[in-house]
Amino acid sequence: MDKAFIKKYGTLLLLAAGAGIIFQLPYIRETFYVPIQNAMGLSNAQMGLLSSGYATMATLSYFIGGMIADKFSARKLLTFSFIATGALGLWFSTFPSFAIGRLIFVLMGITSIITYWSACIKATRMLGGEEEQGRLFGLQEGLRGILNAAVVFGMAWVFAQFTDEIAGASAAIKVCAIVDIIIGILNFIFIEDTKREEQSEPVGTVVKEMFKTLLLPRVWVLVAIVFTAYSVYGLVSYATTYAQQFFGMSAATAATLGGVRYLIQGVGGIVAGFAADKLSRGKVVIIGSIGMALSFLFYILIPVQEGLLGLIIFNFFFGLFFIYAVRSQYFAIHDDAGIPLRLSGRVSGIASALGYLPDVFMYTIVGGWMDSYGHTGFNMTWIYAIVMALLCVVFTFILSKVAKDKLPENA
């Protein structure tokens, strides 16, 4: 293997590790939903508010992250992000009051987004040419899943050592927080310090260009694709909660499935990446979205019987494969949309800020449905997911029609 190959895929591995592990704490409810809920005495709606507080701050952070990254040392910003997120995780592991919990999640919306996300997407695009985009984003998603699985399995093992679920969840969250802090230290040691771009654009120019980009129709179609696909991705986390409440799944099994899902992320992302370069990125998104819709339909059709827990778990894995296949490509299709590399950071910032808006409101809404209507509330959630998956198919088809020509570099 030559040095260029090692540098290219070593960089991809580093990007995948950072993108995966830093988001474990803000989304810790996906692994320990019920123990956290019991420890803090929260309703489903309040659990949703924790997530929406994070998402609201993250939305602002997506917009300004690129500007901040141009003005300060990347090494120092990355180090700060990981160490600060880890410190907030240690604080949350004490299971403070609901108000303090919301503050912690709002602060994580700054520390886990503002210095990382848009730069990560642009850096991935820069690693290869047009013919490699699907593969690179698929490999990044896959590697991210494998590394996430290692962390979640570690947390699940720690959780299983305790007979008290609350104490186990607290210890597991501490492990994740410490891993974040260690990665922050490793970033400071191994990441080369970057000089500020001497030719970087003034903040006013960047803001003006950001609003100019919003006038491009294809950007709004990209936003719609991310919005719909991300909605489905966010709702799949309720499948283990559903299995615990209606099919007799234990909290330990749910935590273990939280690790297995990331192994499926590895498989789904890598398979979709290579398939996208053979077929097309748009076709992979369409096929994956249809698979997602079918999986959520099966949750509605499977009768509520504890003996059918195995079928629920199989359907969970079935849906995850398609969800991660789609997620691995919804930024890779920026190239299909003809977005020049010069605009990649801004477009990915817009697509992330607006496309991830479901985090702001969706969990509070579906949490309220579950609190008010019980099993029917879960079915309402599954129907919502089906609608979003089918809309993702529609918007991906629209993109193929409105983005036939590449935008000029000076767009």
C-alpha positions as CSV (number, residue, x, y, z in Angstrom):
1,M,0.0,0.0,0.0
2,D,1.4,3.4,-0.9
3,K,1.5,6.5,1.3
4,A,-1.4,8.2,-0.6
5,F,-3.7,5.2,0.0
6,I,-2.8,5.1,3.7
7,K,-3.3,8.8,4.1
8,K,-6.6,8.8,2.2
9,Y,-8.2,6.0,4.2
10,G,-6.6,6.9,7.4
11,T,-8.2,10.3,7.1
12,L,-11.5,8.6,6.3
13,L,-11.2,6.4,9.4
14,L,-10.5,9.5,11.6
15,L,-13.5,11.3,10.1
16,A,-15.7,8.3,10.7
17,A,-14.5,7.8,14.3
18,G,-15.2,11.5,15.2
19,A,-18.5,11.6,13.4
20,G,-19.7,8.5,15.2
21,I,-18.5,8.7,18.7
22,I,-19.1,12.3,19.4
23,F,-22.9,11.9,18.8
24,Q,-23.3,8.9,21.2
25,L,-24.0,11.1,24.3
26,P,-26.5,13.5,22.7
27,Y,-28.4,10.5,21.4
28,I,-27.9,8.3,24.5
29,R,-31.6,7.8,24.8
30,E,-31.5,5.5,21.8
31,T,-29.6,2.9,23.9
32,F,-30.8,3.6,27.5
33,Y,-34.3,5.2,27.0
34,V,-36.2,3.4,29.7
35,P,-33.4,3.5,32.4
36,I,-32.9,7.2,31.9
37,Q,-36.6,7.8,31.9
38,N,-37.0,5.9,35.2
39,A,-33.9,7.5,36.8
40,M,-35.1,11.1,36.1
41,G,-38.8,10.3,36.4
42,L,-39.6,11.7,33.0
43,S,-42.6,11.2,30.7
44,N,-42.2,10.3,27.0
45,A,-42.9,14.0,26.1
46,Q,-40.2,15.2,28.5
47,M,-37.7,12.7,27.0
48,G,-38.6,14.3,23.7
49,L,-37.9,17.8,25.1
50,L,-34.4,16.7,26.1
51,S,-33.8,15.8,22.4
52,S,-35.5,18.9,21.1
53,G,-33.3,21.2,23.3
54,Y,-30.2,19.6,21.8
55,A,-31.6,19.8,18.3
56,T,-32.6,23.5,18.5
57,M,-29.1,24.5,19.5
58,A,-27.6,22.1,16.9
59,T,-29.7,23.8,14.2
60,L,-28.0,27.2,14.9
61,S,-24.6,25.5,15.2
62,Y,-24.9,23.9,11.7
63,F,-25.2,27.4,10.2
64,I,-22.3,29.0,11.9
65,G,-19.9,26.0,12.2
66,G,-18.2,26.6,8.9
67,M,-17.5,30.2,9.8
68,I,-16.0,29.3,13.2
69,A,-13.8,26.5,11.7
70,D,-12.3,29.1,9.2
71,K,-11.2,31.4,12.0
72,F,-9.7,29.0,14.6
73,S,-7.3,26.1,14.8
74,A,-9.0,22.9,13.8
75,R,-7.0,20.8,16.2
76,K,-7.9,23.0,19.2
77,L,-11.6,23.2,18.2
78,L,-11.8,19.4,17.7
79,T,-10.1,18.8,21.1
80,F,-12.5,21.2,22.8
81,S,-15.5,19.5,21.2
82,F,-14.7,16.0,22.4
83,I,-13.5,17.0,25.8
84,A,-16.4,19.4,26.5
85,T,-19.0,16.8,25.2
86,G,-17.4,14.2,27.5
87,A,-17.5,16.5,30.5
88,L,-21.2,17.2,29.8
89,G,-21.7,13.4,29.6
90,L,-20.2,12.9,33.0
91,W,-22.5,15.5,34.4
92,F,-25.6,13.9,32.8
93,S,-24.5,10.5,34.2
94,T,-25.5,11.8,37.7
95,F,-29.1,12.1,36.3
96,P,-29.8,15.6,37.5
97,S,-33.1,17.4,37.4
98,F,-35.1,17.8,34.2
99,A,-34.1,21.5,33.9
100,I,-30.4,20.7,34.3
101,G,-30.7,17.8,31.9
102,R,-32.2,20.2,29.3
103,L,-29.3,22.6,29.8
104,I,-26.8,19.8,29.3
105,F,-28.4,18.8,26.1
106,V,-28.5,22.4,24.8
107,L,-24.8,22.7,25.6
108,M,-24.0,19.5,23.7
109,G,-25.7,21.1,20.7
110,I,-22.8,23.5,20.7
111,T,-19.9,21.2,21.6
112,S,-20.8,18.3,19.2
113,I,-21.8,20.3,16.1
114,I,-20.3,23.8,15.8
115,T,-16.7,22.7,15.0
116,Y,-17.2,19.5,13.1
117,W,-20.1,18.6,10.9
118,S,-20.0,20.6,7.6
119,A,-16.2,20.3,7.6
120,C,-16.5,16.5,7.9
121,I,-18.8,16.3,4.9
122,K,-16.6,18.6,2.7
123,A,-13.5,16.7,3.8
124,T,-15.1,13.4,2.7
125,R,-16.0,14.8,-0.7
126,M,-12.4,16.0,-1.2
127,L,-11.0,12.5,-0.7
128,G,-12.1,11.3,-4.1
129,G,-13.6,12.1,-7.5
130,E,-17.2,12.0,-8.7
131,E,-17.0,8.2,-9.4
132,E,-16.0,7.5,-5.8
133,Q,-18.5,9.6,-3.8
134,G,-21.0,6.8,-3.1
135,R,-18.2,4.5,-2.0
136,L,-16.5,7.1,0.3
137,F,-19.7,8.2,2.0
138,G,-20.7,4.5,2.3
139,L,-17.4,3.5,3.8
140,Q,-17.5,6.5,6.2
141,E,-21.0,5.4,7.4
142,G,-19.9,1.8,7.7
143,L,-16.8,2.5,9.6
144,R,-18.7,4.9,11.8
145,G,-21.2,2.1,12.6
146,I,-18.4,-0.4,13.4
147,L,-16.7,2.0,15.8
148,N,-20.1,3.0,17.3
149,A,-20.8,-0.7,17.8
150,A,-17.6,-1.2,19.8
151,V,-18.5,1.7,22.1
152,V,-22.2,0.6,22.6
153,F,-21.2,-3.0,23.2
154,G,-18.8,-1.7,25.8
155,M,-21.5,0.3,27.4
156,A,-23.9,-2.6,27.3
157,W,-21.3,-4.8,29.0
158,V,-20.9,-2.3,31.8
159,F,-24.7,-1.9,32.1
160,A,-25.1,-5.7,32.5
161,Q,-22.6,-5.8,35.4
162,F,-25.2,-4.0,37.6
163,T,-28.4,-5.4,39.0
164,D,-29.8,-1.9,39.4
165,E,-30.7,-0.6,35.9
166,I,-30.2,3.1,36.9
167,A,-26.7,2.5,38.4
168,G,-25.8,0.5,35.3
169,A,-27.0,3.2,32.9
170,S,-25.0,5.8,34.9
171,A,-21.9,3.8,34.7
172,A,-22.3,3.1,31.0
173,I,-22.8,6.8,30.2
174,K,-19.6,7.5,32.2
175,V,-17.7,5.0,30.0
176,C,-18.9,6.8,26.8
177,A,-18.0,10.2,28.3
178,I,-14.5,9.1,29.1
179,V,-14.0,7.7,25.6
180,D,-15.0,11.1,24.2
181,I,-12.4,12.8,26.5
182,I,-9.7,10.3,25.4
183,I,-10.5,11.0,21.7
184,G,-10.2,14.7,22.4
185,I,-6.7,14.2,23.9
186,L,-5.7,12.0,20.9
187,N,-6.9,14.7,18.5
188,F,-4.7,17.2,20.2
189,I,-1.7,14.8,20.0
190,F,-2.1,13.5,16.4
191,I,-4.1,16.0,14.4
192,E,-1.8,18.6,12.6
193,D,-2.5,22.1,13.7
194,T,-3.9,24.1,10.8
195,K,-3.3,27.7,10.0
196,R,-6.2,30.0,9.5
197,E,-6.9,30.6,5.9
198,E,-5.4,33.9,4.9
199,Q,-7.8,34.2,2.1
200,S,-10.9,33.2,4.1
201,E,-14.0,35.2,3.3
202,P,-15.3,37.9,5.7
203,V,-18.2,36.8,7.8
204,G,-20.5,39.2,6.0
205,T,-19.7,37.7,2.6
206,V,-20.2,34.2,3.9
207,V,-23.7,35.1,5.3
208,K,-24.6,36.8,2.0
209,E,-23.5,33.7,0.1
210,M,-25.4,31.5,2.5
211,F,-28.7,33.3,1.7
212,K,-27.8,33.3,-2.1
213,T,-27.5,29.5,-1.9
214,L,-31.0,29.3,-0.3
215,L,-32.4,30.6,-3.6
216,L,-31.3,27.5,-5.5
217,P,-34.3,25.1,-6.0
218,R,-32.1,22.0,-5.9
219,V,-30.8,22.9,-2.5
220,W,-34.4,22.8,-1.1
221,V,-34.9,19.4,-2.7
222,L,-31.7,18.2,-1.0
223,V,-33.1,19.6,2.3
224,A,-36.3,17.7,1.7
225,I,-34.5,14.4,1.1
226,V,-32.5,14.8,4.3
227,F,-35.6,15.9,6.3
228,T,-37.7,12.9,5.3
229,A,-34.9,10.3,5.6
230,Y,-33.7,11.7,8.9
231,S,-37.3,11.6,10.3
232,V,-37.4,7.9,9.6
233,Y,-34.0,7.4,11.1
234,G,-35.0,9.2,14.3
235,L,-38.2,7.2,14.7
236,V,-36.5,3.8,14.5
237,S,-35.1,4.3,18.0
238,Y,-38.6,3.8,19.4
239,A,-38.7,0.3,18.1
240,T,-36.8,-1.1,21.1
241,T,-39.0,1.0,23.5
242,Y,-42.0,-0.5,21.7
243,A,-40.6,-4.0,22.2
244,Q,-39.9,-3.4,25.9
245,Q,-43.4,-2.1,26.6
246,F,-45.5,-4.5,24.5
247,F,-43.4,-7.6,23.8
248,G,-41.5,-8.2,27.0
249,M,-38.0,-7.3,25.9
250,S,-35.6,-6.6,28.8
251,A,-33.6,-3.4,29.2
252,A,-30.3,-5.4,28.8
253,T,-31.5,-6.9,25.5
254,A,-32.5,-3.4,24.3
255,A,-29.0,-2.1,25.2
256,T,-27.4,-4.9,23.3
257,L,-29.5,-4.3,20.3
258,G,-28.3,-0.7,20.5
259,G,-24.8,-2.1,19.7
260,V,-26.0,-4.6,17.0
261,R,-27.7,-1.7,15.2
262,Y,-24.3,-0.1,14.6
263,L,-22.9,-3.3,13.1
264,I,-25.9,-3.2,10.7
265,Q,-24.9,0.4,10.1
266,G,-21.5,-0.9,9.0
267,V,-23.0,-3.4,6.6
268,G,-25.8,-1.2,5.3
269,G,-23.4,1.8,4.7
270,I,-20.7,-0.2,3.0
271,V,-23.1,-2.2,0.8
272,A,-25.0,0.9,-0.2
273,G,-21.8,2.8,-1.0
274,F,-20.5,0.3,-3.5
275,A,-24.1,-0.2,-4.9
276,A,-24.4,3.5,-5.4
277,D,-21.3,3.7,-7.5
278,K,-22.6,0.7,-9.6
279,L,-26.2,1.9,-10.0
280,S,-26.7,5.4,-8.8
281,R,-26.9,7.2,-5.5
282,G,-30.5,8.2,-6.2
283,K,-31.6,4.7,-7.0
284,V,-30.1,3.5,-3.7
285,V,-32.0,6.1,-1.8
286,I,-35.2,5.2,-3.5
287,I,-34.8,1.5,-3.0
288,G,-33.8,2.1,0.6
289,S,-36.8,4.4,1.3
290,I,-39.2,1.7,0.0
291,G,-37.6,-0.8,2.4
292,M,-37.9,1.6,5.3
293,A,-41.6,2.1,4.6
294,L,-42.2,-1.7,4.5
295,S,-40.4,-2.2,7.8
296,F,-42.6,0.4,9.6
297,L,-45.7,-1.1,8.0
298,F,-44.7,-4.5,9.5
299,Y,-44.7,-3.0,13.0
300,I,-48.4,-2.1,12.5
301,L,-49.3,-5.5,11.1
302,I,-47.5,-7.8,13.7
303,P,-49.9,-8.7,16.5
304,V,-48.9,-7.7,20.1
305,Q,-47.8,-11.0,21.6
306,E,-44.7,-11.7,23.6
307,G,-44.1,-14.8,21.6
308,L,-43.5,-12.6,18.5
309,L,-40.6,-10.7,20.1
310,G,-38.2,-12.5,17.7
311,L,-40.2,-11.2,14.7
312,I,-40.1,-7.7,16.0
313,I,-36.3,-7.9,16.4
314,F,-35.9,-9.3,12.9
315,N,-38.0,-6.5,11.5
316,F,-35.9,-4.0,13.5
317,F,-32.7,-5.3,11.8
318,F,-34.5,-5.4,8.4
319,G,-35.5,-1.7,8.6
320,L,-32.1,-0.7,10.0
321,F,-30.3,-2.0,6.9
322,F,-32.3,0.2,4.6
323,I,-32.2,3.2,6.9
324,Y,-28.4,3.2,7.1
325,A,-28.2,2.5,3.3
326,V,-30.2,5.7,2.7
327,R,-28.3,7.7,5.4
328,S,-25.0,6.8,3.8
329,Q,-26.1,8.5,0.6
330,Y,-28.1,11.5,1.4
331,F,-25.1,13.7,1.4
332,A,-23.3,11.8,-1.4
333,I,-26.1,12.9,-3.7
334,H,-24.8,16.4,-3.4
335,D,-22.7,15.4,-6.4
336,D,-25.7,14.2,-8.3
337,A,-27.3,17.6,-7.6
338,G,-24.4,19.2,-9.4
339,I,-23.2,21.1,-6.2
340,P,-19.6,22.4,-6.8
341,L,-17.1,21.7,-4.1
342,R,-16.7,25.4,-3.4
343,L,-20.3,25.4,-2.1
344,S,-20.2,22.0,-0.4
345,G,-19.7,23.3,3.1
346,R,-22.5,25.9,2.8
347,V,-25.0,23.5,1.2
348,S,-24.2,20.7,3.7
349,G,-24.7,23.2,6.5
350,I,-28.1,24.3,5.1
351,A,-29.1,20.7,4.4
352,S,-28.1,19.7,8.0
353,A,-29.6,22.7,9.7
354,L,-33.0,22.4,8.0
355,G,-32.9,18.7,7.2
356,Y,-32.3,17.8,10.9
357,L,-35.2,20.0,12.1
358,P,-37.3,16.9,13.0
359,D,-35.1,16.7,16.1
360,V,-36.6,20.0,17.3
361,F,-40.2,18.9,17.3
362,M,-40.7,15.3,16.3
363,Y,-39.8,13.6,19.5
364,T,-42.0,15.8,21.6
365,I,-44.9,15.2,19.2
366,V,-44.6,11.4,19.1
367,G,-43.8,11.2,22.8
368,G,-47.1,13.0,23.4
369,W,-48.9,10.4,21.2
370,M,-47.4,7.6,23.2
371,D,-48.3,9.1,26.5
372,S,-51.8,9.9,25.4
373,Y,-52.8,6.9,23.3
374,G,-50.4,4.0,24.3
375,H,-50.2,1.3,21.6
376,T,-52.3,3.5,19.2
377,G,-49.7,6.3,19.7
378,F,-46.9,3.9,18.6
379,N,-49.0,3.0,15.5
380,M,-49.4,6.8,14.8
381,T,-45.6,7.1,15.0
382,W,-45.2,4.2,12.5
383,I,-47.6,5.8,10.0
384,Y,-45.7,9.1,10.3
385,A,-42.5,7.2,9.4
386,I,-44.1,5.5,6.4
387,V,-45.3,8.8,5.1
388,M,-41.8,10.3,5.5
389,A,-40.2,7.3,3.7
390,L,-42.5,7.6,0.7
391,L,-41.9,11.4,0.5
392,C,-38.2,10.7,0.4
393,V,-38.8,8.6,-2.7
394,V,-40.8,11.4,-4.3
395,F,-38.1,14.1,-3.5
396,T,-35.3,11.9,-4.8
397,F,-37.1,11.4,-8.1
398,I,-37.7,15.2,-8.3
399,L,-34.0,15.8,-7.7
400,S,-33.1,13.7,-10.8
401,K,-35.3,16.1,-12.8
402,V,-34.3,19.5,-11.5
403,A,-30.5,18.8,-11.2
404,K,-29.6,17.6,-14.6
405,D,-26.9,20.3,-15.0
406,K,-24.0,21.0,-12.7
407,L,-24.0,24.4,-11.1
408,P,-21.1,26.7,-12.2
409,E,-18.2,27.2,-9.7
410,N,-19.2,30.8,-9.4
411,A,-22.9,30.1,-8.6
